[in-house]
Amino acid sequence: MRSHILSLAVSFMAFFGLSTANAGEVWLTVDQVRAYQLPEPVSAIVVGNPGIADIEVSSNTSIMLFGKRPGLTNIYFFNLKGERLDNVAIRVRTPSDNMVTLQRGVEYVTYSCTNNCDVAENVGIGNSAFEVAKQENKIKAAEISGGGGGGNGS
């Protein structure tokens, strides 16, 4: 009977993904920082997509995680012997439901929308995408104020 209960518990854990072998998961918010403690000293850290989330090393057992833009990436940690310690999934979300990110190829621009949509400056945003968004906002502002849509940036 005892082995049957243990078998059932293991099956339940496997079915619902509760195995301890699964990677941990951390939620971040765009432009927010979160401290993360490591279980033992590490010698190497690999960030899957530093465009989504990145790190700042405080010590060999402590890092700061920060979200750059919405998305999913992961971080691998390796101990002093070079063995993999952990693989942590990093999910980055927007600070509110009022944000929209437009992506053109590898460049993106994020708008914060309440009554109007305005460009939200994100950490790591590419200059050309930001310049395009600023130009679009100038044109929109000129149209609203009755100045036409000149678009020459003056």
ABEGO torsion letter per residue (X at the ends): XAAAAAAAAAAAAAAAGABAABBBBBBBBBGBBBBBBBABBBABBBBABAAABBBBBABAABBBBBBABBEBBBBBBBBAAGBBABBBBBBBBBABAABBBBBBEABBBBBBBBABBBBBBBBGBBAAAAAAAAAAAAAAAAAAAGAEAAGAGX
